[in-house]
Amino acid sequence: MVINKAYSFRLYPNETQKALLARHFGSCRFVYNAFLRARIDFYAANKGTEKQGLTYTDTSQMMTDMKRQPEREWLKDVNSQSLQQSLRRLDVAYHNFFNKRAHFPKFKTKHGKQSFAVPQHFEVDVEQGLLGIPKFTPIKTVFHRPIEGKMKSVNVSKTPSGKYFASILCEIEKEVKQKQTGGEIGIDLGLKSFAVTSEGVEVPAPKFLRTSQDKLTRLQRLLSHKVKGSSNRNKARAKVARIHEKITNQRNDFLHKLSHRLVSENQAIYAEDLNVRGMTANHHLAKSVSDAGWAEFIRQIKYKSEWNGVHFGQIDRFFPSSKRCHACGWINQSLTLADREWTCQGCGQVVDRDLNAAQNILQFGQLSMVRRDTSKPPKRPGRPRAVRRVAELGSRLL
């Protein structure tokens, strides 16, 4: 199995290198915005004709002609391949939009995160702590971990707080075998408790944004009072950016540690297919849902499961995991969000809402897995047991 893995390292450029980095960021941003505008105008002018849009090849030729213009000669001072990568990123953004994976591309701003790509002709000197890229003298870099695999490209970025990073994309050959140790768990994600497993383990919600809300509010208020374009406003903006960066780092650290532990301890993990975008449309829940980071957590579990031979499955979002009693199958139609415990009228036991949901997710996930296995042609004499397992789980879910 071939996997792509990125390693991020902190850069410490000198003042000359910072100025050249700023030119690269600005030039790549200019190319992206200029040809996004060109694509929009071309579509408006040719709507209904045979050719309604520009392709990557068209924009690449147009950029070559642009660099020959006297007023655009400053584009030649920047790595040409980095400019080409901006066009490729624009083309990918268009494809994602047409395939309904993302919104329509937006114009880039100098106030957000800045980046440019270096697809080749870069050098990494781990012993000296230097990164060499075209047009630059070697940049001081802290390689805090070993790099594995074949290095394919480098993405240089600058955060709103003023830090520089290099993300090195590597291609790694990895032998993945189906994991045979560990148990099977279902995970119910929530706001009060970040996650509750079918084994009864409850992970409290860290609420990093809520914890830093008072300090963030004070700094944002101070920022709003500063004169636009002033040095004091830039300093205040950097302070706000550092708080947001700290919150992001805390959340990522929490999600990575939890997802790694779950994948290491289990051979099968099941979760719900949550409609996170729909939940954030509710202004009562939007901040808490965004602070939880459910989508990122599911993404991490998914790719880590693939890398480690762990089965990961998601059940349908409309399955009544909270309303259904995992023991007898009775469904509580009157259940509300405020009800954390309820009594089953089918078997009489007191049901914990989150634990019950996790156990239902595990049962339904196991049933889906067994059904998929039994739908395949028989390969060995173990099929009757699988059929009995389907009947057993099916009777519990009905």
Order of alpha helices (4+ residues) and beta strands (2+ residues): beta-alpha-alpha-alpha-beta-beta-beta-beta-beta-beta-beta-beta-beta-alpha-alpha-alpha-beta-alpha-alpha-alpha-beta-beta-beta-alpha-alpha
